[in-house]
Amino acid sequence: MRGANGVRDQMTLLLASEMPRKIPLLRDAWNIDAAKLPEVEQFVSGDLPEQALSGPGSLVVVINPRLLRAVRTGDFDERGAPEYRSRYSCRVYIWALGRDWDGAIAARDNLAACARLCLFEYPTLTNEGGDTGYLMYENTYTEDFGVPVRASGSRCWAAAILSIDADVEEHVDAGSTVPPLGTAQQIAATTTAVGPTQPLPGG
């Protein structure tokens, strides 16, 4: 059971993998330039690093501020540890740096749309398919947009906050001090007789 940082790290890996691939495709599809949909300079799992907004470009920061619930599923792993389905409220902060006020707003809006497309295309938080133990719920998705703030010169920062709930399958076996459950002996059926035998009646 990793807790909040497990799903946060996985979501960051997905966005760091998919957004750089999707950005040039969206520029072509939407007929916009790099100023309105810039490259992301840094992807961060966890709270925003100190002095991050003094950097040269846009940022994507994933945090996980809240555990909503943890429910035992009734399943167990091979050690006998119970499985839990934990639901986290995840947030993605988009910090877009624009050449001016309007440019920052356009970059923020387009980067937020790009991130949403990545999350909706891969709700299991991976582009490899299969059961990952993660599942996001698109119907919980929301977006909030902040007022731009001035940076050095005419440049501006504009921020968006994307929120979505995600389920995580977790076990309590990591670091457990409880001995693993034993494995029951298995008995296989056989046609071999043991001991003296008697002929069947009429045989």
Contact map, one row per residue, 1 for C-alpha under 8 A:
11100000000000000000000000000000000000000000000000000000000000000000000000000000000000000000000000000000000000000000000000000000000000000000000000000000000000000000000001111100000000000000000000000000000
11111100000000000000000000000000000000000000000000000000000000000000000000000000000000000000000000000000000000000000000000000000000000000000000000000000000000000000000001000000000000000000000000000000000
11111110000000000000000000000000000000000000000000000000000000000000000000000000000000000000000000000000000000000000000000000000000000000000000000000000000000000000000000000000000000000000000000000000000
01111111000000000000000000000000000000000000000000000000000000011110000000000000000000010000000000000000000000000000000000000000000000000000000000000000000000000000000000000000000000000000000000000000000
01111111100000000000000000000000000000000000110000000000000000010000000000000000000000000000000000000000000000000000000000000000000000000000000000000000000000000000000000000000000000000000000000000000000
01111111110000000000000000000000000000000000000000000000000000000000000000000000000000000000000000000000000000000000000000000000000000000000000000000000000000000000000000000000000000000000000000000000000
00111111111000000000000000000000000000000000000000000000000000000000000000000000000000000000000000000000000000000000000000000000000001000000000000000000000000000000010100000000000000000000000000000000000
00011111111100000000000000000000000000000000110000000000000001110000000000000000000000000100000000000000000000000000000000000000000000000000000000000000000000000000000000000000000000000000000000000000000
00001111111110000000000000000000000000000000100000000000000001000000000000000000000000000000000000000000000000000000000000000000000000000000000000000000000000000000000000000000000000000000000000000000000
00000111111111000000000000000000000000000000000000000000000000000000000000000000000000000000000000000000000000000000000000001100000000000000000000000000000000000000000000000000000000000000000000000000000
00000011111111100000000000000000000000000000000000000000000001000000000000000000000000000000000000000000000000000000000000001000000000000000000000000000000000000000000000000000000000000000000000000000000
00000001111111110000000000000000000000000011100000000000000011000000000000000000000000000000000000000000000000000000000000000000000000000000000000000000000000000000000000000000000000000000000000000000000
00000000111111111000000000000000000000000000000000000000000000000000000000000000000000000000000000000000000000000000000000000000000000000000000000000000000000000000000000000000000000000000000000000000000
00000000011111111100000000000000000000000000000000000000000000000000000000000000000000000000000000000000000000000000010000001110000000000000000000000000000000000000000000000000000000000000000000000000000
00000000001111111110000000000000000000000010000000000000000000000000000000000000000000000000000000000000000000000010011000000000000000000000000000000000000000000000000000000000000000000000000000000000000
00000000000111111111000000000000000000000010000000000000000000000000000000000000000000000000000000000000000000000000000000000000000000000000000000000000000000000000000000000000000000000000000000000000000
00000000000011111111100000000000000000000000000000000000000000000000000000000000000000000000000000000000000000000000000000000000000000000000000000000000000000000000000000000000000000000000000000000000000
00000000000001111111110000000000000000000000000000000000000000000000000000000000000000000000000000000000000000000000010000000000000000000000000000000000000000000000000000000000000000000000000000000000000
00000000000000111111111000000000000000010000000000000000000000000000000000000000000000000000000000000000000000000110010000000000000000000000000000000000000000000000000000000000000000000000000000000000000
00000000000000011111111100000000000000110000000000000000000000000000000000000000000000000000000000000000000000000000000000000000000000000000000000000000000000000000000000000000000000000000000000000000000
00000000000000001111111110000000000000000000000000000000000000000000000000000000000000000000000000000000000000000000000000000000000000000000000000000000000000000000000000000000000000000000000000000000000
00000000000000000111111111000000000000000000000000000000000000000000000000000000000000000000000000000000000000000100000000000000000000000000000000000000000000000000000000000000000000000000000000000000000
00000000000000000011111111100000000011100000000000000000000000000000000000000000000000000000000000000000000000000100000000000000000000000000000000000000000000000000000000000000000000000000000000000000000
00000000000000000001111111110000000000000000000000000000000000000000000000000000000000000000000000000000000000000000000000000000000000000000000000000000000000000000000000000000000000000000000000000000000
00000000000000000000111111111000000000000000000000000000000000000000000000000000000000000000000000000000000000000000000000000000000000000000000000000000000000000000000000000000000000000000000000000000000
00000000000000000000011111111110000000000000000000000000000000000000000000000000000000000000000000000000000000000100000000000000000000000000000000000000000000000000000000000000000000000000000000000000000
00000000000000000000001111111111110010000000000000000000000000000000000000000000000000000000000000000000000000000000000000000000000000000000000000000000000000000000000000000000000000000000000000000000000
00000000000000000000000111111111000000000000000000000000000000000000000000000000000000000000000000000000000000000000000000000000000000000000000000000000000000000000000000000000000000000000000000000000000
00000000000000000000000011111110000000000000000000000000000000000000000000000000000000000000000000000000000000000000000000000000000000000000000000000000000000000000000000000000000000000000000000000000000
00000000000000000000000001111111000000000000000000000000000000000000000000000000000000000000000000000000000000000000000000000000000000000000000000000000000000000000000000000000000000000000000000000000000
00000000000000000000000001111111100000000000000000000000000000000000000000000000000000000000000000000000000000000000000000000000000000000000000000000000000000000000000000000000000000000000000000000000000
00000000000000000000000000110111110110000000000000000000000000000000000000000000000000000000000000000000000000000000000000000000000000000000000000000000000000000000000000000000000000000000000000000000000
00000000000000000000000000100011111110000000000000000000000000000000000000000000000000000000000000000000000000000000000000000000000000000000000000000000000000000000000000000000000000000000000000000000000
00000000000000000000000000100001111111100000000000000000000000000000000000000000000000000000000000000000000000000000000000000000000000000000000000000000000000000000000000000000000000000000000000000000000
00000000000000000000000000000000111111000000000000000000000000000000000000000000000000000000000001100010001000000000000000000000000000000000000000000000000000000000000000000000000000000000000000000000000
00000000000000000000000000000001111111000000000000000000000000000000000000000000000000000000000000000011011001000000000000000000000000000000000000000000000000000000000000000000000000000000000000000000000
00000000000000000000001000100001111111100000000000000000000000000000000000000000000000000000000000000000011001100000000000000000000000000000000000000000000000000000000000000000000000000000000000000000000
00000000000000000000001000000000011111110000000000000000010000000000000000000000000000000000000000000000001000100000000000000000000000000000000000000000000000000000000000000000000000000000000000000000000
00000000000000000001001000000000010011111000000000000000110000000000000000000000000000000000000000000000000000000000000000000000000000000000000000000000000000000000000000000000000000000000000000000000000
00000000000000000011000000000000000001111110000000000000111100000000000000000000000000000000000000000000000000000000000000000000000000000000000000000000000000000000000000000000000000000000000000000000000
00000000000000000000000000000000000000111110000000000001111000000000000000000000000000000000000000000000000000000000000000000000000000000000000000000000000000000000000000000000000000000000000000000000000
00000000000000000000000000000000000000011111000000000000111100000000000000000000000000000000000000000000000000000000000000000000000000000000000000000000000000000000000000000000000000000000000000000000000
00000000000100110000000000000000000000011111100000000000001111000000000000000000000000000000000000000000000000000000000000000000000000000000000000000000000000000000000000000000000000000000000000000000000
00000000000100000000000000000000000000000111111100000000001111000000000000000000000000000000000000000000000000000000000000000000000000000000000000000000000000000000000000000000000000000000000000000000000
00001001100100000000000000000000000000000011111000000000000011100000000000000000000000000000000000000000000000000000000000000000000000000000000000000000000000000000000000000000000000000000000000000000000
00001001000000000000000000000000000000000001111100000000000011110000000000000000000000000000000000000000000000000000000000000000000000000000000000000000000000000000000000000000000000000000000000000000000
00000000000000000000000000000000000000000001111110000000000011100000000000000000000000000000000000000000000000000000000000000000000000000000000000000000000000000000000000000000000000000000000000000000000
00000000000000000000000000000000000000000001011111010000000010000000000000000000000000000000000000000000000000000000000000000000000000000000000000000000000000000000000000000000000000000000000000000000000
00000000000000000000000000000000000000000000001111110000000000000000000000000000000000000000000000000000000000000000000000000000000000000000000000000000000000000000000000000000000000000000000000000000000
00000000000000000000000000000000000000000000000111110000000000000000000000000000000000000000000000000000000000000000000000000000000000000000000000000000000000000000000000000000000000000000000000000000000
00000000000000000000000000000000000000000000000011111110000000000000000000000000000000000000000000000000000000000000000000000000000000000000000000000000000000000000000000000000000000000000000000000000000
00000000000000000000000000000000000000000000000111111110000000000000000000000000000000000000000000000000000000000000000000000000000000000000000000000000000000000000000000000000000000000000000000000000000
00000000000000000000000000000000000000000000000000111110000000000000000000000000000000000000000000000000000000000000000000000000000000000000000000000000000000000000000000000000000000000000000000000000000
00000000000000000000000000000000000000000000000000111111000000000000000000000000000000000000000000000000000000000000000000000000000000000000000000000000000000000000000000000000000000000000000000000000000
00000000000000000000000000000000000000000000000000111111100000000000000000000000000000000000000000000000000000000000000000000000000000000000000000000000000000000000000000000000000000000000000000000000000
00000000000000000000000000000000000000001000000000000111110000000000000000000000000000000000000000000000000000000000000000000000000000000000000000000000000000000000000000000000000000000000000000000000000
00000000000000000000000000000000000000111100000000000011111000000000000000000000000000000000000110000000000000000000000000000000000000000000000000000000000000000000000000000000000000000000000000000000000
00000000000000000000000000000000000001111100000000000001111100000000000000000000000000000000011110000000000000000000000000000000000000000000000000000000000000000000000000000000000000000000000000000000000
00000000000000000000000000000000000000011111000000000000111110000000000000000000000000000000111100000000000000000000000000000000000000000000000000000000000000000000000000000000000000000000000000000000000
00000000000000000000000000000000000000010111000000000000011111000000000000000000000000000001111000000000000000000000000000000000000000000000000000000000000000000000000000000000000000000000000000000000000
00000000000100000000000000000000000000000011111100000000001111100000000000000000000000000001110000000000000000000000000000000000000000000000000000000000000000000000000000000000000000000000000000000000000
00000001101100000000000000000000000000000011111000000000000111110000000000000000000000000111100000000000000000000000000000000000000000000000000000000000000000000000000000000000000000000000000000000000000
00000001000000000000000000000000000000000000111000000000000011111000000000000000000000000111100000000000000000000000000000000000000000000000000000000000000000000000000000000000000000000000000000000000000
00011001000000000000000000000000000000000000010000000000000001111100000000000000000000011110000000000000000000000000000000000000000000000000000000000000000000000000000000000000000000000000000000000000000
00010000000000000000000000000000000000000000000000000000000000111110000000000000000000001110000000000000000000000000000000000000000000000000000000000000000000000000000000000000000000000000000000000000000
00010000000000000000000000000000000000000000000000000000000000011111000000000000000000011100000000000000000000000000000000000000000000000000000000000000000000000000000000000000000000000000000000000000000
00010000000000000000000000000000000000000000000000000000000000001111110000000000000001111000000000000000000000000000000000000000000000000000000000000000000000000000000000000000000000000000000000000000000
00000000000000000000000000000000000000000000000000000000000000000111110000000000000001111000000000000000000000000000000000000000000000000000000000000000000000000000000000000000000000000000000000000000000
00000000000000000000000000000000000000000000000000000000000000000011111000000000000001110000000000000000000000000000000000000000000000000000000000000000000000000000000000000000000000000000000000000000000
00000000000000000000000000000000000000000000000000000000000000000011111100000000000111100000000000000000000000000000000000000000000000000000000000000000000000000000000000000000000000000000000000000000000
00000000000000000000000000000000000000000000000000000000000000000000111110000000000111000000000000000000000000000000000000000000000000000000000000000000000000000000000000000000000000000000000000000000000
00000000000000000000000000000000000000000000000000000000000000000000011111100000011110000000000000000000000000000000000000000000000000000000000000000000000000000000000000000000000000000000000000000000000
00000000000000000000000000000000000000000000000000000000000000000000001111100000011110000000000000000000000000000000000000000000000000000000000000000000000000000000000000000000000000000000000000000000000
00000000000000000000000000000000000000000000000000000000000000000000000111110000011000000000000000000000000000000000000000000000000000000000000000000000000000000000000000000000000000000000000000000000000
00000000000000000000000000000000000000000000000000000000000000000000000111111000011000000000000000000000000000000000000000000000000000000000000000000000000000000000000000000000000000000000000000000000000
00000000000000000000000000000000000000000000000000000000000000000000000001111111111000000000000000000000000000000000000000000000000000000000000000000000000000000000000000000000000000000000000000000000000
00000000000000000000000000000000000000000000000000000000000000000000000000111111111000000000000000000000000000000000000000000000000000000000000000000000000000000000000000100000000000000000000000000000000
00000000000000000000000000000000000000000000000000000000000000000000000000011111100000000000000000000000000000000000000000000000000000000000000000000000000000000000000000000000000000000000000000000000000
00000000000000000000000000000000000000000000000000000000000000000000000000011111100000000000000000000000000000000000000000000000000000000000000000000000000000000000000000001000000110000000000000000000000
00000000000000000000000000000000000000000000000000000000000000000000000000011111110000000000000000000000000000000000000000000000000000000000000000000000000000000000000000000000000110000000000000000000000
00000000000000000000000000000000000000000000000000000000000000000000000000011111111000000000000000000000000000000000000000000000000000000000000000000000000000000000000000111000000100000000000000000000000
00000000000000000000000000000000000000000000000000000000000000000000000111111001111100000000000000000000000000000000000000000000000000000000000000000000000000000000000000110000000000000000000000000000000
00000000000000000000000000000000000000000000000000000000000000000000000111111000111110000000000000000000000000000000000000000000000000000000000000000000000000000000000011110000000000000000000000000000000
00000000000000000000000000000000000000000000000000000000000000000000011110000000011111000000000000000000000000000000000000000000000000000000000000000000000000000000000011100000000000000000000000000000000
00000000000000000000000000000000000000000000000000000000000000000000011110000000001111100000000000000000000000000000000000000000000000000000000000000000000000000000001111000000000000000000000000000000000
00000000000000000000000000000000000000000000000000000000000000000011111000000000000111110000000000000000000000000000000000000000000000000000000000000000000000000000001111000000000000000000000000000000000
00000000000000000000000000000000000000000000000000000000000000000011110000000000000011111000000000000000000000000000000000000000000000000000000000000000000000000000111100000000000000000000000000000000000
00010000000000000000000000000000000000000000000000000000000000010111100000000000000001111100000000000000000000000000000000000000000000000000000000000000000000000000111100000000000000000000000000000000000
00000000000000000000000000000000000000000000000000000000000000011111000000000000000000111110000000000000000000000000000000000000000000000000000000000000000000000011110000000000000000000000000000000000000
00000001000000000000000000000000000000000000000000000000000001111100000000000000000000011111000000000000000000000000000000000000000000000000000000000000000000000011110000000000000000000000000000000000000
00000000000000000000000000000000000000000000000000000000000001111000000000000000000000001111100000000000000000000000000000000000000000000000000000000000000000001111000000000000000000000000000000000000000
00000000000000000000000000000000000000000000000000000000000111100000000000000000000000000111110000000000000000000000000000000000000000000000000000000000000000001110000000000000000000000000000000000000000
00000000000000000000000000000000000000000000000000000000001111100000000000000000000000000011111000000000000000000000000000000000000000000000000000000000000000111100000000000000000000000000000000000000000
00000000000000000000000000000000000000000000000000000000011110000000000000000000000000000001111100000000000100110000000000000000000000000000000000000000000000111100000000000000000000000000000000000000000
00000000000000000000000000000000000000000000000000000000011100000000000000000000000000000000111110000000000100000000000000000000000000000000000000000000000011110000000000000000000000000000000000000000000
00000000000000000000000000000000000000000000000000000000111000000000000000000000000000000000011111000001101100100000000000000000000000000000000000000000000011100000000000000000000000000000000000000000000
00000000000000000000000000000000000000000000000000000000110000000000000000000000000000000000001111100001001100000000000000000000000000000000000000000000001111000000000000000000000000000000000000000000000
00000000000000000000000000000000001000000000000000000000000000000000000000000000000000000000000111111111101000000000000000000000000000000000000000000000001111000000000000000000000000000000000000000000000
00000000000000000000000000000000001000000000000000000000000000000000000000000000000000000000000011111011000000000000000000000000000000000000000000000000011100000000000000000000000000000000000000000000000
00000000000000000000000000000000000000000000000000000000000000000000000000000000000000000000000001111111000000000000000000000000000000000000000000000000011100000000000000000000000000000000000000000000000
00000000000000000000000000000000000000000000000000000000000000000000000000000000000000000000000001111111100000000000000000000000000000000000000000010100011100000000000000000000000000000000000000000000000
00000000000000000000000000000000000000000000000000000000000000000000000000000000000000000000000001011111110000000000000000000000000000000000000000000000000000000000000000000000000000000000000000000000000
00000000000000000000000000000000001100000000000000000000000000000000000000000000000000000000000001111111111000000000000000000000000000000000000000000000000000000000000000000000000000000000000000000000000
00000000000000000000000000000000000100000000000000000000000000000000000000000000000000000000000111111111111100000000000000000000000000000000000000010000001111000000000000000000000000000000000000000000000
00000000000000000000000000000000000000000000000000000000000000000000000000000000000000000000000101001111111110000000000000000000000000000000000000010000000001000000000000000000000000000000000000000000000
00000000000000000000000000000000000110000000000000000000000000000000000000000000000000000000000000000111111111000000000000000000000000000000000000000000000000000000000000000000000000000000000000000000000
00000000000000000000000000000000001111000000000000000000000000000000000000000000000000000000000111000011111111100000000000000000000000000000000000000000000000000000000000000000000000000000000000000000000
00000000000000000000000000000000000000000000000000000000000000000000000000000000000000000000011110000001111111110000000000000000000000000000000000000000000001110000000000000000000000000000000000000000000
00000000000000000000000000000000000000000000000000000000000000000000000000000000000000000000000000000000111111111000000000000000000000000000000000000000000000010000000000000000000000000000000000000000000
00000000000000000000000000000000000110000000000000000000000000000000000000000000000000000000000000000000011111111100000000000000000000000000000000000000000000000000000000000000000000000000000000000000000
00000000000000000000000000000000000011000000000000000000000000000000000000000000000000000000010100000000001111111110000000000000000000000000000000000000000000000000000000000000000000000000000000000000000
00000000000000000000000000000000000000000000000000000000000000000000000000000000000000000000010000000000000111111111000000000000000000000000000000000000000000010100000000000000000000000000000000000000000
00000000000000000000000000000000000000000000000000000000000000000000000000000000000000000000000000000000000011111111100000000000000000000000000000000000000000000000000000000000000000000000000000000000000
00000000000000000010011001000000000000000000000000000000000000000000000000000000000000000000000000000000000001111111110000000000000000000000000000000000000000000000000000000000000000000000000000000000000
00000000000000100010000000000000000000000000000000000000000000000000000000000000000000000000000000000000000000111111111000000000000000000000000000000000000000000000000000000000000000000000000000000000000
00000000000000000000000000000000000000000000000000000000000000000000000000000000000000000000000000000000000000011111111100000000000000000000000000000000000000000100000000000000000000000000000000000000000
00000000000000000000000000000000000000000000000000000000000000000000000000000000000000000000000000000000000000001111111110000000000000000000000000000000000000000000000000000000000000000000000000000000000
00000000000001100110000000000000000000000000000000000000000000000000000000000000000000000000000000000000000000000111111111000000000000000000000000000000000000000000000000000000000000000000000000000000000
00000000000000100000000000000000000000000000000000000000000000000000000000000000000000000000000000000000000000000011111111101000000000000000000000000000000000000000000000000000000000000000000000000000000
00000000000000000000000000000000000000000000000000000000000000000000000000000000000000000000000000000000000000000001111111100000000000000100000000000000000000000000000000000000000000000000000000000000000
00000000000000000000000000000000000000000000000000000000000000000000000000000000000000000000000000000000000000000000111111100000000000000000000000000000000000000000000000000000000000000000000000000000000
00000000000000000000000000000000000000000000000000000000000000000000000000000000000000000000000000000000000000000000011111111110000000000000000000000000000000000000000000000000000000000000000000000000000
00000000000000000000000000000000000000000000000000000000000000000000000000000000000000000000000000000000000000000000001111111100000001111100000000000000000000000000000000000000000000000000000000000000000
00000000000000000000000000000000000000000000000000000000000000000000000000000000000000000000000000000000000000000000000001111100101111110000000000000000000000000000000000000000000000000000000000000000000
00000000011001000000000000000000000000000000000000000000000000000000000000000000000000000000000000000000000000000000001001111110000101110000000000000000000000000000000000000000000000000000000000000000000
00000000010001000000000000000000000000000000000000000000000000000000000000000000000000000000000000000000000000000000000001111111100100000000000000000000000000000000000000000000000000000000000000000000000
00000000000001000000000000000000000000000000000000000000000000000000000000000000000000000000000000000000000000000000000001001111100000000000000000000000000000000000000000000000000000000000000000000000000
00000000000000000000000000000000000000000000000000000000000000000000000000000000000000000000000000000000000000000000000000000111110000000000000000000000000000000000000000000000000000000000000000000000000
00000000000000000000000000000000000000000000000000000000000000000000000000000000000000000000000000000000000000000000000000010111111100000000000000000000000000000000000000000000000000000000000000000000000
00000000000000000000000000000000000000000000000000000000000000000000000000000000000000000000000000000000000000000000000000000001111100000000000000000000000000000000000000000000000000000000000000000000000
00000000000000000000000000000000000000000000000000000000000000000000000000000000000000000000000000000000000000000000000000010000111111000000000000000000000000000000000000000000000000000000000000000000000
00000000000000000000000000000000000000000000000000000000000000000000000000000000000000000000000000000000000000000000000000011100111111100000000000000000000000000000000000000000000000000000000000000000000
00000000000000000000000000000000000000000000000000000000000000000000000000000000000000000000000000000000000000000000000000010000001111100000000000000000000000000000001111000000000000000000000000000000000
00000010000000000000000000000000000000000000000000000000000000000000000000000000000000000000000000000000000000000000000000111000001111110000000000000000000000000000011110000000000000000000000000000000000
00000000000000000000000000000000000000000000000000000000000000000000000000000000000000000000000000000000000000000000000000111000000111111000000000000000000000000000011100000000000000000000000000000000000
00000000000000000000000000000000000000000000000000000000000000000000000000000000000000000000000000000000000000000000000000111000000001111100000000000000000000000001111000000000000000000000000000000000000
00000000000000000000000000000000000000000000000000000000000000000000000000000000000000000000000000000000000000000000000000100000000000111111100000000000000000000001110000000000000000000000000000000000000
00000000000000000000000000000000000000000000000000000000000000000000000000000000000000000000000000000000000000000000000100100000000000011111100000000000000000000001100000000000000000000000000000000000000
00000000000000000000000000000000000000000000000000000000000000000000000000000000000000000000000000000000000000000000000000000000000000001111100000000000000000000000000000000000000000000000000000000000000
00000000000000000000000000000000000000000000000000000000000000000000000000000000000000000000000000000000000000000000000000000000000000001111110000000000000000000011100000000000000000000000000000000000000
00000000000000000000000000000000000000000000000000000000000000000000000000000000000000000000000000000000000000000000000000000000000000001111111000000000000000000111100000000000000000000000000000000000000
00000000000000000000000000000000000000000000000000000000000000000000000000000000000000000000000000000000000000000000000000000000000000000001111100000000000000000111000000000000000000000000000000000000000
00000000000000000000000000000000000000000000000000000000000000000000000000000000000000000000000000000000000000000000000000000000000000000000111110000000000000011110000000000000000000000000000000000000000
00000000000000000000000000000000000000000000000000000000000000000000000000000000000000000000000000000000000000000000000000000000000000000000011111000000000000011100000000000000000000000000000000000000000
00000000000000000000000000000000000000000000000000000000000000000000000000000000000000000000000000000000000000000000000000000000000000000000001111100000000000111000000000000000000000000000000000000000000
00000000000000000000000000000000000000000000000000000000000000000000000000000000000000000000000000000000000000000000000000000000000000000000000111110000000001110000000000000000000000000000000000000000000
00000000000000000000000000000000000000000000000000000000000000000000000000000000000000000000000000000000000000000000000000000000000000000000000011111000000001100000000000000000000000000000000000000000000
00000000000000000000000000000000000000000000000000000000000000000000000000000000000000000000000000001001100000000000000000000000000000000000000001111100000111100000000000000000000000000000000000000000000
00000000000000000000000000000000000000000000000000000000000000000000000000000000000000000000000000000000000000000000000000000000000000000000000000111110000111000000000000000000000000000000000000000000000
00000000000000000000000000000000000000000000000000000000000000000000000000000000000000000000000000001000000000000000000000000000000000000000000000011111111110000000000000000000000000000000000000000000000
00000000000000000000000000000000000000000000000000000000000000000000000000000000000000000000000000000000000000000000000000000000000000000000000000001111111110000000000000000000000000000000000000000000000
00000000000000000000000000000000000000000000000000000000000000000000000000000000000000000000000000000000000000000000000000000000000000000000000000000111111100000000000000000000000000000000000000000000000
00000000000000000000000000000000000000000000000000000000000000000000000000000000000000000000000000000000000000000000000000000000000000000000000000000111111000000000000000000000000000000000000000000000000
00000000000000000000000000000000000000000000000000000000000000000000000000000000000000000000000000111000000000000000000000000000000000000000000000000111111100000000000000000000000000000000000000000000000
00000000000000000000000000000000000000000000000000000000000000000000000000000000000000000000000011111001000000000000000000000000000000000000000000000111111110000000000000000000000000000000000000000000000
00000000000000000000000000000000000000000000000000000000000000000000000000000000000000000000000011111001000000000000000000000000000000000000000000011111011111000000000000000000000000000000000000000000000
00000000000000000000000000000000000000000000000000000000000000000000000000000000000000000000001111000001000000000000000000000000000000000000000000011110001111100000000000000000000000000000000000000000000
00000000000000000000000000000000000000000000000000000000000000000000000000000000000000000000001111000001100100000000000000000000000000000000000001111000000111110000000000000000000000000000000000000000000
00000000000000000000000000000000000000000000000000000000000000000000000000000000000000000000111100000000000100000000000000000000000000000000000011110000000011111000000000000000000000000000000000000000000
00000000000000000000000000000000000000000000000000000000000000000000000000000000000000000000111000000000000110010000000000000000000000000000001111000000000001111100000000000000000000000000000000000000000
00000000000000000000000000000000000000000000000000000000000000000000000000000000000000000011110000000000000000000000000000000000000000000000001110000000000000111110000000000000000000000000000000000000000
00000000000000000000000000000000000000000000000000000000000000000000000000000000000000000011110000000000000000010001000000000000000000000000111100000000000000011111000000000000000000000000000000000000000
00000000000000000000000000000000000000000000000000000000000000000000000000000000000000001111000000000000000000000000000000000000000000000001111000000000000000001111100000000000000000000000000000000000000
00000000000000000000000000000000000000000000000000000000000000000000000000000000000000001110000000000000000000000000000000000000000000011101110000000000000000000111110000000000000000000000000000000000000
00000000000000000000000000000000000000000000000000000000000000000000000000000000000000111100000000000000000000000000000000000000000000011101100000000000000000000011111000000000000000000000000000000000000
00000010000000000000000000000000000000000000000000000000000000000000000000000000000000111100000000000000000000000000000000000000000001111000000000000000000000000001111100000000000000000000000000000000000
00000000000000000000000000000000000000000000000000000000000000000000000000000000000011110000000000000000000000000000000000000000000011110000000000000000000000000000111110000000000000000000000000000000000
00000010000000000000000000000000000000000000000000000000000000000000000000000000000011110000000000000000000000000000000000000000000011100000000000000000000000000000011111000000000000000000000000000000000
00000000000000000000000000000000000000000000000000000000000000000000000000000000001111000000000000000000000000000000000000000000000011000000000000000000000000000000001111100000000000000000000000000000000
11000000000000000000000000000000000000000000000000000000000000000000000000000000001111000000000000000000000000000000000000000000000010000000000000000000000000000000000111110000000000000000000000000000000
10000000000000000000000000000000000000000000000000000000000000000000000000001000111100000000000000000000000000000000000000000000000000000000000000000000000000000000000011111100000000000000000000000000000
10000000000000000000000000000000000000000000000000000000000000000000000000000000111000000000000000000000000000000000000000000000000000000000000000000000000000000000000001111111000000000000000000000000000
10000000000000000000000000000000000000000000000000000000000000000000000000000010100000000000000000000000000000000000000000000000000000000000000000000000000000000000000000111111000000000000000000000000000
10000000000000000000000000000000000000000000000000000000000000000000000000000000000000000000000000000000000000000000000000000000000000000000000000000000000000000000000000111111000000000000000000000000000
00000000000000000000000000000000000000000000000000000000000000000000000000000000000000000000000000000000000000000000000000000000000000000000000000000000000000000000000000011111100000000000000000000000000
00000000000000000000000000000000000000000000000000000000000000000000000000000000000000000000000000000000000000000000000000000000000000000000000000000000000000000000000000011111111000000000000000000000000
00000000000000000000000000000000000000000000000000000000000000000000000000000000000000000000000000000000000000000000000000000000000000000000000000000000000000000000000000000011111000000000000000000000000
00000000000000000000000000000000000000000000000000000000000000000000000000000000000000000000000000000000000000000000000000000000000000000000000000000000000000000000000000000001111100000000000000000000000
00000000000000000000000000000000000000000000000000000000000000000000000000000000000000000000000000000000000000000000000000000000000000000000000000000000000000000000000000000001111110000000000000000000000
00000000000000000000000000000000000000000000000000000000000000000000000000000011100000000000000000000000000000000000000000000000000000000000000000000000000000000000000000000000011111000000000000000000000
00000000000000000000000000000000000000000000000000000000000000000000000000000011000000000000000000000000000000000000000000000000000000000000000000000000000000000000000000000000001111100000000000000000000
00000000000000000000000000000000000000000000000000000000000000000000000000000000000000000000000000000000000000000000000000000000000000000000000000000000000000000000000000000000000111110000000000000000000
00000000000000000000000000000000000000000000000000000000000000000000000000000000000000000000000000000000000000000000000000000000000000000000000000000000000000000000000000000000000011111000000000000000000
00000000000000000000000000000000000000000000000000000000000000000000000000000000000000000000000000000000000000000000000000000000000000000000000000000000000000000000000000000000000001111100000000000000000
00000000000000000000000000000000000000000000000000000000000000000000000000000000000000000000000000000000000000000000000000000000000000000000000000000000000000000000000000000000000000111110000000000000000
00000000000000000000000000000000000000000000000000000000000000000000000000000000000000000000000000000000000000000000000000000000000000000000000000000000000000000000000000000000000000011111000000000000000
00000000000000000000000000000000000000000000000000000000000000000000000000000000000000000000000000000000000000000000000000000000000000000000000000000000000000000000000000000000000000001111100000000000000
00000000000000000000000000000000000000000000000000000000000000000000000000000000000000000000000000000000000000000000000000000000000000000000000000000000000000000000000000000000000000000111110000000000000
00000000000000000000000000000000000000000000000000000000000000000000000000000000000000000000000000000000000000000000000000000000000000000000000000000000000000000000000000000000000000000011111000000000000
00000000000000000000000000000000000000000000000000000000000000000000000000000000000000000000000000000000000000000000000000000000000000000000000000000000000000000000000000000000000000000001111100000000000
00000000000000000000000000000000000000000000000000000000000000000000000000000000000000000000000000000000000000000000000000000000000000000000000000000000000000000000000000000000000000000000111110000000000
00000000000000000000000000000000000000000000000000000000000000000000000000000000000000000000000000000000000000000000000000000000000000000000000000000000000000000000000000000000000000000000011111000000000
00000000000000000000000000000000000000000000000000000000000000000000000000000000000000000000000000000000000000000000000000000000000000000000000000000000000000000000000000000000000000000000001111101000000
00000000000000000000000000000000000000000000000000000000000000000000000000000000000000000000000000000000000000000000000000000000000000000000000000000000000000000000000000000000000000000000000111110000000
00000000000000000000000000000000000000000000000000000000000000000000000000000000000000000000000000000000000000000000000000000000000000000000000000000000000000000000000000000000000000000000000011111000000
00000000000000000000000000000000000000000000000000000000000000000000000000000000000000000000000000000000000000000000000000000000000000000000000000000000000000000000000000000000000000000000000001111100000
00000000000000000000000000000000000000000000000000000000000000000000000000000000000000000000000000000000000000000000000000000000000000000000000000000000000000000000000000000000000000000000000010111110000
00000000000000000000000000000000000000000000000000000000000000000000000000000000000000000000000000000000000000000000000000000000000000000000000000000000000000000000000000000000000000000000000000011111000
00000000000000000000000000000000000000000000000000000000000000000000000000000000000000000000000000000000000000000000000000000000000000000000000000000000000000000000000000000000000000000000000000001111101
00000000000000000000000000000000000000000000000000000000000000000000000000000000000000000000000000000000000000000000000000000000000000000000000000000000000000000000000000000000000000000000000000000111111
00000000000000000000000000000000000000000000000000000000000000000000000000000000000000000000000000000000000000000000000000000000000000000000000000000000000000000000000000000000000000000000000000000011111
00000000000000000000000000000000000000000000000000000000000000000000000000000000000000000000000000000000000000000000000000000000000000000000000000000000000000000000000000000000000000000000000000000001111
00000000000000000000000000000000000000000000000000000000000000000000000000000000000000000000000000000000000000000000000000000000000000000000000000000000000000000000000000000000000000000000000000000011111
